[in-house]
């Protein structure tokens, strides 16, 4: 696909079969269009730079522009400071690269912030890139604000797109971060005119190609948006002139028919252009990643435990109740509060006198072990041979202290060699002592912005600080155990080297909507499967939402539970029917860690409907290997009851191949129905009969013959037989059953 760049009458037009881009030198506005020439967005081109000495450099003149093959550079003279700014774009057939820009100044300046696509407003600016919709995964920790925002709602917020969200400038954020991308798409200027939906644009994904040494934010205000890089060189002195500086983001702009496809193409292009490497997992590691989990956090929350009250006897009690429930999880995760003091990665010997024996006992019974870790918290640096200077410091040269419940702690400065040496040694000792199979990493949201604190080595500031911490500690852990699984909630593909399993935790702010919010979070995280990172489904804090959460989790990875078997927040106890569904879905989970998920019957527009999918298709090597089909959308309207002529059903169900073949050719199928009814599955078998095995919660199995007619099998679905609760159906096509 060629890139065509034309220059005429002070205008630049770039066109490819996927997009077009236009810049007007007279107005200094640029417009981004899709393959059908529909505008995706439009805004002022020149970034604003805020310095301590001159404030916002809001007036400038275009000096010149230069085209070099598929690269365009536009230079400005900033009148307030006499500085020169050069912005460069590289145009590729299916994506655009917006490069970090050059800033040349002979004056003494400290760079505070950089704002993209702004408009001057009094003595400051306002965000001015216009596109009707912005898509920001992780915008809100709760369900109160949709990640798909109509900018005409005039929502005013500065959203964090990187780490540190819980202590950032806007809403309470956590899940999905760091994401390191956002999306835009547009509607016709005549919103509700006849046929206006046909004029709605495709979507663009604006994602980082590399991590900046600053805080990545997105400001939304007055129907405009602007990416912002927060540097605060007035406090830290790391970006100063006179001289020439390289500033800003390295953006990739990718395109898709909708924002889900635009995000998918962002991931694909990062892989194709070798910004990131595909994940490869051993057979053992894949088994740990996809093992269904049970986590103690739900009980800890149900009992409102302070840290000093989680004990070895309580963990044993939780484990025993989990076993008695009949839930067939394969990984048992001990969550927060097992440590004595944060930072030491050691258990509390008073509360857990036989911790290694406890872990060995659980492992001996056939379970993988998971441990919660907040690896950069430090309560007592002296216990590790360090001091307060080895923690992140404020601009007053004092350590930053944070608190959670009864704990007070600082944050390790992982850019210091002394700290790195201590943490690597502690990480290796931790793995050797406890032999965890999985680490539930819980931390990034606590990293402070550069408004608050910074590391000693500023080359690792901003978005790079979490990367450095992961590189020091996680790398040391994996050197000790290459099959160790790291679970985290960040969506960023730029950290895929360190993460293995995505978690949509925590749903604590989503009471009443646990199931809906999980569906929406999986809508985004399912794309990580194409990078080799499945999603762990977790759960909410009530039992009633569990079935829908597990249904949505099964296509994209594995199941989880952090429920309390003594009662949930509503006082409800688990039902055997619910445990049976967990077990049934666990039995038919796919074994591959790289796959593609296609939403079925998804909506792309509307704060209450967008970014939900009632049903899912999973593909491996372009083969349909799993279909999870609901008969109704979340608003109660009917959904598709048939898909690709593979599956027809009048009941909600999950059907999966249990071999490497697609559903229509697999010699073994698994089905988990969520009600009573019938379904028909197309199968290419030339055999007249198959074996149908009903698996029950009691462990009993019931086998019958199943007729195959015209390459279809017809199933009568029922949740129980003679008071036995069904877990799942197994269908086996045997070689000794010819027509």
C-alpha positions in Angstrom: 0.0 0.0 0.0 1.6 3.3 -1.1 1.8 6.5 0.9 1.0 9.6 -1.3 2.1 13.0 0.0 1.1 16.1 -1.9 1.9 19.8 -1.2 -0.2 22.6 -2.7 -1.0 26.1 -1.7 0.4 25.8 1.8 -1.5 22.6 2.4 -0.2 19.0 2.9 -2.3 16.0 2.0 -1.3 12.5 2.9 -3.3 9.6 1.7 -3.2 5.8 1.8 -5.9 3.2 1.3 -6.4 3.2 5.1 -6.5 6.9 6.1 -5.8 10.4 5.0 -4.2 13.3 6.9 -4.3 17.0 6.0 -2.5 20.0 7.4 -3.2 23.7 6.5 -0.2 25.9 7.1 -2.3 29.1 7.1 -4.6 27.9 10.0 -2.2 25.4 11.5 -5.0 22.9 11.8 -4.8 19.2 10.8 -7.6 16.7 10.0 -7.5 12.9 10.3 -9.9 11.0 8.0 -10.7 7.3 7.6 -10.5 5.2 4.4 -14.0 6.5 3.3 -12.8 10.1 3.8 -15.0 10.6 6.8 -13.4 12.9 9.5 -12.2 11.1 12.6 -11.0 14.3 14.2 -9.6 17.8 13.8 -7.5 20.1 15.9 -4.7 22.6 16.2 -1.3 21.1 15.2 1.3 22.9 17.3 1.9 21.6 20.8 2.1 24.1 23.7 5.1 24.1 26.0 4.8 25.4 29.5 8.0 26.7 31.2 8.7 28.1 34.6 10.1 31.3 33.1 7.6 32.2 30.3 4.5 30.1 31.1 2.6 28.9 28.1 4.3 29.6 24.7 0.9 30.2 23.1 2.0 32.5 20.2 4.1 31.3 17.3 4.6 31.5 13.6 5.2 28.7 11.2 8.7 29.0 9.9 8.8 26.2 7.4 7.9 22.6 6.6 9.9 19.9 5.0 8.9 16.6 3.3 11.5 13.8 3.2 10.0 10.8 1.5 7.2 9.6 3.9 8.2 12.0 6.7 6.9 15.5 7.3 8.6 18.0 9.6 6.9 21.3 10.6 8.9 24.0 12.4 7.7 26.9 14.5 9.3 30.0 16.0 7.8 30.6 19.5 7.4 34.4 20.0 7.3 34.4 23.8 10.8 32.8 24.2 12.4 32.9 20.7 12.7 29.1 20.8 12.2 26.8 17.9 10.0 23.8 17.8 10.0 21.0 15.2 7.2 18.5 15.0 7.7 15.4 12.8 5.2 12.8 11.5 6.1 9.6 9.7 3.4 8.1 7.5 3.1 4.4 6.9 0.5 2.5 4.7 -1.6 1.5 7.7 -0.5 3.7 10.6 1.0 7.0 11.5 3.9 7.8 13.8 4.0 11.1 15.6 7.5 11.4 16.8 9.0 13.2 19.9 9.7 16.8 18.8 12.8 18.9 18.9 12.9 22.0 21.1 15.7 24.5 20.6 16.2 27.4 22.9 19.1 29.8 23.8 17.2 30.9 27.0 17.3 29.4 30.4 14.0 27.4 30.7 12.6 24.6 32.9 9.9 22.5 31.1 6.8 21.9 33.1 4.3 20.3 30.8 3.7 19.6 27.1 0.2 19.7 25.7 -0.8 18.3 22.3 -3.5 19.9 20.1 -4.4 22.9 22.4 -6.0 26.2 21.7 -4.9 29.4 23.5 -7.4 30.5 26.2 -6.6 33.7 28.1 -3.2 33.1 29.7 -3.4 29.3 29.4 -5.0 26.8 27.0 -7.9 24.5 26.5 -7.9 21.0 24.9 -9.0 21.4 21.3 -8.8 18.2 19.3 -12.4 17.5 18.4 -13.8 14.0 17.8 -17.3 13.3 18.9 -16.2 10.3 21.0 -13.2 9.4 23.1 -12.6 5.9 24.4 -10.5 5.7 27.6 -10.2 2.2 29.2 -9.8 2.6 32.9 -11.2 6.1 33.0 -13.2 5.3 36.2 -12.7 2.6 38.8 -16.5 2.5 39.2 -19.3 2.0 36.7 -20.5 5.6 37.1 -18.5 6.9 34.1 -18.4 5.0 30.8 -15.1 4.6 29.1 -16.9 5.6 25.9 -17.5 9.3 26.3 -19.5 11.7 24.1 -17.4 14.9 24.4 -20.5 16.9 24.0 -21.4 15.9 27.5 -18.7 18.5 28.4 -17.2 16.2 31.0 -14.2 18.0 32.4 -11.5 15.7 33.7 -7.8 15.0 33.5 -7.4 11.3 33.1 -4.3 9.3 33.8 -3.3 6.9 31.0 -0.2 5.6 32.7 0.5 4.5 36.3 -0.2 6.4 39.5 -3.9 6.8 38.9 -5.2 6.5 42.4 -3.2 9.6 43.3 -3.6 11.4 40.1 -5.4 14.6 39.3 -8.8 13.3 38.1 -11.2 10.5 38.9 -10.4 7.5 41.1 -8.8 5.2 38.6 -7.0 1.9 38.8 -8.2 -1.0 36.7 -6.6 -1.2 33.3 -3.8 1.1 34.1 -1.3 1.7 32.8 -3.1 1.4 29.4 -0.9 3.9 27.4 -3.5 4.4 24.7 -6.9 6.0 24.0 -9.2 6.0 21.0 -11.4 8.5 19.1 -14.2 8.3 16.5 -16.6 10.8 15.1 -20.2 11.2 13.8 -21.6 13.2 11.0 -22.1 16.9 11.7 -25.8 16.2 11.1 -26.1 13.9 14.1 -29.6 12.6 13.7 -30.3 13.2 10.0 -31.6 10.4 7.8 -28.8 8.0 7.2 -26.4 9.8 9.5 -25.0 6.6 11.1 -23.6 5.7 7.7 -21.4 8.8 7.9 -20.0 7.8 11.3 -16.3 7.4 11.0 -14.0 4.5 11.7 -11.8 4.8 14.8 -8.3 5.8 15.5 -6.2 4.4 18.4 -3.5 6.7 19.8 -1.0 4.5 21.6 2.6 5.0 22.8 5.4 3.3 21.0 7.8 3.8 23.9 7.5 5.0 27.5 8.2 8.6 28.3 10.1 10.0 31.3 7.0 11.9 32.3 3.3 11.3 33.4 0.9 10.4 30.5 -2.4 12.1 30.9 -5.4 12.9 28.7 -7.3 16.1 29.4 -10.9 16.4 28.4 -12.7 19.7 28.6 -15.3 21.6 26.6 -15.8 19.1 23.8 -12.0 18.9 23.2 -9.2 16.6 24.2 -5.4 17.0 24.6 -2.8 14.4 25.5 -0.5 15.9 28.2 3.0 15.0 29.2 3.7 16.2 32.8 7.4 16.7 33.4 7.7 19.3 36.3 11.3 20.3 35.5 10.7 23.3 37.8 10.9 20.7 40.7 13.4 18.2 39.3 15.6 20.2 36.8 15.8 17.3 34.4 14.5 19.1 31.2 16.4 22.4 31.0 17.7 24.8 28.3 19.7 26.4 26.8 20.2 23.7 24.3 18.3 21.3 22.2 15.8 18.9 23.9 13.8 15.9 22.5 10.4 16.2 24.2 7.0 14.6 24.0 5.5 11.2 23.1 6.3 8.6 20.5 2.7 8.0 19.3 1.4 5.3 16.9 -1.9 6.1 15.4 -3.7 3.0 14.1 -7.1 2.5 12.5 -10.1 0.1 12.6 -13.7 -0.1 11.7 -14.5 0.5 15.4 -12.4 1.2 18.4 -12.0 -2.4 19.3 -10.4 -3.1 15.9 -8.3 0.1 16.2 -6.9 -1.2 19.5 -6.4 -4.6 18.0 -4.4 -3.0 15.2 -2.3 -1.0 17.7 -1.3 -4.3 19.3 -0.6 -5.9 16.0 1.5 -3.1 14.7 3.6 -3.0 17.9 4.3 -6.7 17.3 4.9 -6.4 13.5 7.2 -3.4 13.9 9.1 -5.1 16.7 8.4 -2.4 19.4 7.4 -5.4 21.5 8.1 -9.2 21.3 5.4 -11.9 21.3 5.2 -14.0 24.4 6.1 -17.6 24.4 5.2 -19.8 27.4 6.3 -23.3 28.3 3.6 -26.0 28.6 4.0 -25.8 32.4 3.7 -22.1 32.6 0.6 -22.1 30.3 -1.0 -24.6 32.7 -0.5 -22.3 35.6 -1.7 -19.2 33.7 -4.9 -20.9 32.8 -5.6 -22.8 36.0 -8.8 -21.6 37.7 -8.2 -19.7 40.9 -9.6 -19.2 44.4 -8.4 -16.1 46.3 -8.6 -15.4 50.0 -9.3 -11.7 49.6 -13.0 -12.1 49.6 -13.0 -13.6 53.0 -10.5 -11.0 54.3 -12.9 -8.3 53.0 -16.0 -10.1 54.4 -14.4 -10.2 57.8 -13.0 -6.6 57.5 -9.7 -7.9 58.7 -6.9 -5.4 59.8 -3.5 -6.7 58.8 -2.6 -8.1 62.1 -5.6 -10.5 62.2 -4.9 -12.6 59.1 -3.4 -15.7 60.6 -2.2 -19.2 59.6 -5.2 -20.8 61.2 -7.6 -18.5 59.4 -6.0 -19.2 56.0 -6.2 -23.0 56.8 -9.9 -22.5 57.6 -10.5 -20.6 54.3 -8.7 -23.4 52.4 -10.8 -26.1 54.1 -14.1 -24.4 53.4 -13.0 -23.8 49.8 -12.3 -27.6 49.5 -15.6 -28.5 51.1 -17.5 -26.3 48.7 -16.7 -28.6 45.8 -15.3 -25.7 43.8 -12.5 -27.2 41.6 -10.0 -24.3 41.4 -6.5 -25.4 40.8 -4.6 -22.4 42.2 -5.0 -21.1 45.8 -4.0 -17.5 46.2 -3.2 -16.0 49.6 -3.8 -12.2 49.2 -2.6 -9.2 51.2 -1.5 -9.3 54.9 0.6 -12.4 54.9 3.8 -10.4 55.1 5.3 -9.1 58.3 6.3 -5.7 56.9 6.0 -4.5 53.4 9.3 -4.5 51.5 10.9 -7.5 53.1 8.9 -10.2 51.1 8.8 -12.3 54.3 5.9 -13.8 56.2 5.0 -12.6 59.7 6.5 -15.4 61.9 4.1 -14.5 64.8 0.9 -14.9 62.7 2.3 -17.6 60.4 4.6 -19.7 62.5 4.6 -22.6 60.0 4.0 -20.7 56.7 6.3 -22.8 54.6 4.6 -25.9 55.9 1.2 -24.4 55.1 2.3 -23.8 51.5 3.8 -27.2 51.2 0.6 -28.8 52.5 -1.6 -26.9 50.0 0.8 -27.8 47.2 0.9 -31.5 48.3 -2.9 -31.6 47.8 -2.4 -30.8 44.1 -2.8 -27.0 44.1 -0.6 -24.2 42.6 0.3 -21.5 45.1 -0.3 -17.8 44.5 0.9 -15.0 46.7 -0.1 -11.3 46.7 2.9 -8.9 46.5 3.1 -5.0 46.5 6.7 -5.2 45.6 7.7 -1.5 45.9 6.2 -0.7 49.3 8.8 -0.4 52.1 7.9 0.0 55.8 11.4 -0.2 57.3 14.3 0.4 54.9 16.8 -0.1 57.8 15.7 -3.8 58.0 17.2 -4.2 54.5 20.3 -2.3 55.2 18.9 0.8 53.5 17.8 4.2 54.8 15.2 6.8 53.9 17.3 8.3 51.1 16.6 5.0 49.2 12.9 5.8 49.0 11.3 8.1 46.4 11.8 11.7 47.5 9.6 14.8 47.4 10.9 18.1 46.0 11.7 19.1 49.6 14.2 16.2 49.7 12.1 14.2 52.1 10.9 10.6 51.7 7.3 10.2 50.5 5.3 8.3 53.1 1.9 6.7 52.2 -0.5 4.7 54.3 -3.0 1.9 54.0 -5.1 0.8 56.9 -2.6 0.4 59.8 0.5 0.4 57.6 2.8 3.4 56.9 5.3 2.9 54.0 7.5 4.6 51.5 8.2 3.6 47.9 11.6 2.0 46.9 13.6 4.1 44.5 14.4 1.3 42.1 16.7 3.6 40.0 19.4 3.5 42.7 22.0 0.7 42.3 22.0 -0.1 46.1 18.3 -0.6 46.1 18.4 -2.7 43.0 21.0 -5.0 44.5 18.9 -5.4 47.7 15.6 -6.0 45.8 17.1 -8.5 43.4 18.5 -10.5 46.3 15.2 -10.3 48.2 13.2 -11.3 45.1 15.4 -14.4 44.6 15.2 -15.4 48.2 11.4 -14.9 48.2 11.1 -17.4 45.3 13.4 -19.9 46.8 11.7 -19.8 50.2 8.1 -19.9 49.2 8.1 -21.4 45.7 5.0 -19.5 44.5 3.7 -20.5 41.1 1.8 -17.2 40.6 2.3 -13.6 41.9 -0.7 -11.4 42.2 1.1 -8.1 41.6 -0.7 -5.1 43.2 1.0 -1.9 43.0 1.2 0.5 40.1 -1.6 2.8 41.2 0.5 3.9 44.1 3.3 5.4 42.1 3.3 9.1 42.6 3.2 11.7 39.8 6.1 14.0 39.2 3.9 16.7 41.0 4.6 14.7 44.2 7.8 12.8 44.2 10.6 11.5 41.9 13.5 9.0 41.7 17.1 9.8 41.9 17.8 8.9 38.2 15.3 11.0 36.2 15.9 9.0 33.1 13.6 6.5 34.7 10.9 9.0 35.8 7.3 9.1 34.9 6.0 6.1 32.9 9.4 4.5 33.0 9.5 4.1 36.8 7.1 1.1 36.9 9.0 -0.5 34.0 12.3 -0.2 35.9 10.7 -1.7 39.0 9.4 -4.6 37.0 12.7 -5.1 35.3 14.6 -5.2 38.6 12.3 -7.4 40.7 10.2 -9.5 38.2 13.3 -10.3 36.2 15.1 -11.5 39.3 12.1 -13.7 40.3 11.8 -15.2 36.8 15.5 -15.9 36.7 14.9 -18.0 39.8 11.7 -19.6 38.3 11.2 -19.1 34.5 7.7 -20.5 34.8 6.5 -18.0 37.4 3.3 -16.3 36.4 2.9 -12.6 37.0 -0.7 -11.4 37.2 -1.5 -7.7 36.9 -4.4 -5.4 35.8 -2.5 -3.1 33.4 -3.6 -3.2 29.7 -0.3 -1.6 28.4 1.3 -3.8 25.7 4.6 -2.0 26.4 5.0 -4.0 29.6 4.0 -7.3 28.2 7.5 -8.6 28.7 6.9 -8.7 32.5 3.1 -9.5 32.7 1.7 -12.9 32.0 -2.0 -12.9 33.1 -4.4 -9.9 33.1 -6.7 -9.4 36.0 -9.8 -7.1 35.9 -9.5 -6.5 39.7 -10.6 -4.7 41.7 -14.4 -4.4 41.5 -14.8 -3.0 45.0 -16.2 0.3 43.6 -18.7 -1.5 41.4 -21.3 -2.8 43.9 -24.5 -3.8 42.2 -22.7 -3.9 38.8 -20.0 -6.5 39.4 -21.1 -8.6 36.4 -21.6 -5.7 34.0 -18.3 -4.1 34.8 -16.5 -7.4 34.4 -18.0 -7.8 30.9 -16.9 -4.3 30.0 -13.4 -4.8 31.4 -13.0 -8.1 29.5 -14.2 -6.3 26.4 -10.9 -4.5 26.5 -8.6 -7.0 28.1 -9.7 -9.8 25.7 -7.5 -8.1 23.1 -4.4 -9.0 25.2 -5.0 -12.6 24.2 -3.4 -11.7 20.8 -0.2 -10.8 22.7 -0.2 -14.1 24.6 -1.7 -12.7 27.8 -5.1 -14.3 28.8 -7.5 -12.7 31.3 -8.2 -14.1 34.8 -11.9 -13.6 35.5 -11.8 -13.0 39.3 -15.3 -12.1 40.7 -17.2 -9.5 42.5 -18.0 -9.6 46.2 -21.4 -11.3 45.9 -22.5 -14.7 44.7 -25.4 -13.6 42.5 -23.1 -12.0 39.9 -20.8 -15.0 39.7 -22.4 -16.9 36.9 -22.3 -14.1 34.4 -18.7 -13.2 35.4 -17.5 -16.8 34.9 -19.5 -17.0 31.6 -17.6 -13.9 30.3 -14.3 -15.0 31.7 -14.2 -18.4 30.0 -13.5 -17.3 26.4 -10.6 -15.0 27.3 -8.7 -17.1 29.7 -9.6 -18.6 33.1 -11.9 -18.3 36.1 -11.5 -17.0 39.5 -13.3 -16.6 42.8 -12.7 -14.4 45.9 -16.1 -15.3 47.5 -16.7 -16.0 51.1 -18.3 -19.4 51.8 -19.8 -18.1 55.0 -21.9 -15.5 53.2 -21.4 -12.5 51.0 -22.2 -8.8 51.4 -25.9 -9.6 50.8 -25.8 -12.4 53.3 -26.2 -15.0 50.5 -24.5 -18.4 50.6 -23.3 -20.2 47.5 -25.6 -22.6 45.7 -24.5 -26.0 44.5 -25.8 -25.0 41.0 -23.3 -22.1 41.0 -20.4 -24.2 42.0 -21.3 -26.7 39.3 -21.1 -23.9 36.6 -17.7 -22.9 37.9 -16.5 -26.5 37.6 -18.2 -27.1 34.2 -16.6 -24.0 32.7 -13.2 -24.9 34.3 -13.4 -28.3 32.6 -13.8 -26.9 29.1 -11.4 -24.0 29.2 -9.0 -23.8 26.3 -5.3 -24.6 26.8 -3.7 -22.0 24.5 -2.4 -18.7 25.8 -2.5 -16.9 22.4 -5.9 -16.4 20.7 -8.3 -13.9 19.3 -11.7 -12.8 20.7 -14.5 -11.4 18.7 -17.4 -9.7 20.5 -20.8 -10.8 19.3 -23.7 -8.3 19.2 -21.6 -5.6 20.7 -22.6 -1.9 20.7 -20.1 0.8 19.8 -22.0 3.9 20.8 -23.9 5.0 23.9 -22.7 5.4 27.5 -25.0 2.6 28.7 -24.5 0.2 25.9 -21.1 0.7 24.3 -18.2 -1.6 25.2 -20.3 -4.5 26.3 -20.7 -7.8 24.6 -23.4 -10.3 25.4 -21.6 -13.1 23.6 -18.1 -14.0 22.4 -16.3 -16.0 19.8 -12.7 -17.4 20.4 -10.4 -18.1 17.5 -7.1 -19.9 17.5 -5.2 -20.0 14.2 -8.3 -18.5 12.6 -10.4 -21.4 13.7 -13.5 -21.0 15.9 -12.8 -23.1 19.0 -15.3 -21.6 21.5 -18.6 -19.8 21.4 -20.2 -18.3 24.4 -23.7 -17.2 23.5 -26.4 -15.4 25.5 -29.9 -15.3 24.2 -30.5 -11.7 25.4 -28.5 -8.5 25.6 -28.0 -6.8 28.9 -30.9 -4.4 28.2 -33.2 -7.4 27.9 -33.5 -7.3 24.1 -33.1 -10.5 22.2 -29.6 -11.4 21.0 -28.5 -13.6 18.2 -29.3 -17.3 19.1 -27.3 -18.6 16.2 -23.7 -17.9 15.1 -21.9 -18.6 11.8 -24.2 -21.6 11.3 -22.1 -23.4 13.8 -24.4 -23.1 16.8 -28.2 -22.6 17.3 -29.5 -22.4 20.8 -32.5 -21.2 22.8 -30.5 -21.2 26.0 -27.4 -19.4 27.2 -24.4 -21.7 26.9 -20.7 -22.0 26.3 -19.6 -24.6 23.6 -15.9 -25.4 23.1 -13.7 -27.7 21.1 -11.6 -29.8 23.4 -9.0 -30.5 20.7 -6.8 -28.4 18.4 -9.6 -28.4 15.8 -12.4 -26.0 15.4 -15.9 -26.8 16.8 -17.2 -28.2 13.5 -14.3 -30.7 13.2 -13.3 -31.5 16.8 -13.3 -35.1 17.9 -14.3 -33.9 21.4 -16.6 -31.1 22.4 -17.6 -29.6 25.8 -20.9 -27.7 26.5 -22.0 -25.8 29.6 -25.7 -24.8 29.5 -27.1 -22.1 31.7 -30.7 -23.2 31.6 -33.1 -25.7 30.1 -33.7 -25.9 26.4 -32.2 -27.2 23.1 -29.2 -26.5 20.9 -27.9 -27.7 17.6 -24.2 -27.8 16.7 -23.0 -28.2 13.2 -20.3 -30.9 13.0 -18.6 -32.3 9.9 -18.4 -35.9 11.3 -19.5 -38.6 8.9 -20.4 -40.8 11.9 -24.0 -41.5 12.7 -23.6 -41.4 16.5 -21.4 -39.9 19.1 -21.0 -40.6 22.8 -22.6 -38.0 25.2 -21.3 -37.9 28.7 -23.1 -35.9 31.4 -20.8 -34.8 34.2 -22.4 -34.1 37.6 -21.3 -32.1 40.6 -21.4 -35.4 42.6 -18.6 -36.8 40.4 -21.0 -39.2 38.8 -21.1 -39.5 35.0 -24.0 -40.7 32.7 -23.2 -41.8 29.2 -25.6 -42.2 26.3 -25.6 -42.4 22.5 -26.2 -39.2 20.6 -27.5 -39.2 17.0 -25.7 -37.3 14.2 -28.0 -36.3 11.4 -27.0 -34.2 8.3 -23.8 -33.2 10.0 -25.6 -31.7 13.0 -26.1 -32.9 16.6 -29.1 -31.9 18.5 -28.8 -31.6 22.3 -31.6 -31.5 24.9 -30.2 -29.3 27.7 -31.3 -29.5 31.3 -29.5 -28.3 34.5 -30.1 -31.6 36.4 -31.2 -35.2 36.1 -32.8 -37.1 38.9 -31.8 -34.4 41.4 -28.2 -34.6 40.2 -26.8 -31.2 39.3 -25.1 -31.0 35.9 -21.7 -29.5 35.5 -21.0 -30.0 31.8 -21.7 -32.1 28.7 -18.9 -34.0 26.9 -19.4 -35.2 23.3 -17.0 -37.7 21.9 -16.9 -38.7 18.2 -15.2 -42.1 18.1 -13.4 -43.6 15.2 -15.2 -46.9 15.6 -18.6 -45.4 14.7 -18.7 -45.2 10.9 -21.8 -44.4 9.0 
